[in-house]
């Protein structure tokens, strides 16, 4: 199921800027042009970043999804999947370590 694209004015302007550049744009260039902090470009917890709905990111910066190549998309998708899996493994490992460190928790979970 696709979430409808709802961009505020700032995100719309960044989207148009990335699309017009038709290539990778470094975060510092976006921040400088639009007066935003780099962290605002990326999602935090459940809050989407300014670029979350229309751009992929990578070592070269940000690129509009309408302008990225199939290879760039595949690389981005693979990075996101690997990151998600790594985070799930980390939670599993930390949960086990927490149960070892605090034995009374195991009793509360049963």
Buried (B, 14 or more C-beta within 10 A) or exposed (E): EEEEEEBEEEBBBBBEBBBEBEEBBEBEBBBEEBEBEEEBBBEEEEEBBBBBBBBBBEEEBBBBBEBBEEEBEEBBEEBEEEEEEEEEEEEEEEEEEEEEEEEEEEEEEE
